[in-house]
Amino acid sequence: MKVGDLVESKSAGDALDGRIGVIIKLREGAFEDEPLVQVFWPHRPTAMSFWLCSKDMEVISEDR
């Protein structure tokens, strides 16, 4: 995972419910090989960003 990748929550059932976001920052997490990612969710009604564990996200499109 890297900044600019499109990600989807692994718990998302349908991509149309606003669970596709863009990684805007990365940082070390509490555990080895589990970095935290800040994801911006543009399709949510309040369009905000959250820090999440990278293992809970799936890359759907890599930044080129």
N, C-alpha and C positions, 0 to 999 in steps of 0.2 A: 504494500500500500504506500502511496505517496500523495502529496498535495496535488489536487486537480482530478483525482480519480472519482468516478461516480460510484457510489456504494448504495446498497440496499440492506435494511435490517434483516437478519436471518429469520426473525419472527414475523416478517411481513407476509401476508397471504396474497396480496394483490398489489402490484406496482402502482395502481391508480389511487391508492389511499394516501399518497403523499409520503411514502417511506423511502423515496429515492433522494439522496443528498450528495453533496460535493465535499470532499475532504479539504479543509482550509488550514489545518495545523496538525502537527504530530508532536508527541513528547513521550518520554519514557514512562512506563506504567509501574505499578507496584511489584509486578512479577516479571521475570526474565522472559523475553520473546513475546510479550503481550503489551505492545505500546498502546497508548491512548490516542485517539484521533478526535479532532474537533470537526464535526460535520454540520454543514449548513443545510437546512431543510427548506428550500425555496417554495415548495408546494403546500406547506402547512399553512393554515389560516393566519398564524402569527409570524411566519417566516423567521425562525430563530436558529441558533446553533447550540449544540450540546457536546460535551466531552463524553466519549464512549469507549469501551474496550474494543480493540480491533478484532478480537475473536468473535464478537457479536455482529460483525459487519461482513458483507460479501461484496467484492469488487465486481461491478457489472460492466464497466467500461473504463479502460485505463487511459490516463492523459497521454496524449501523443505529442 
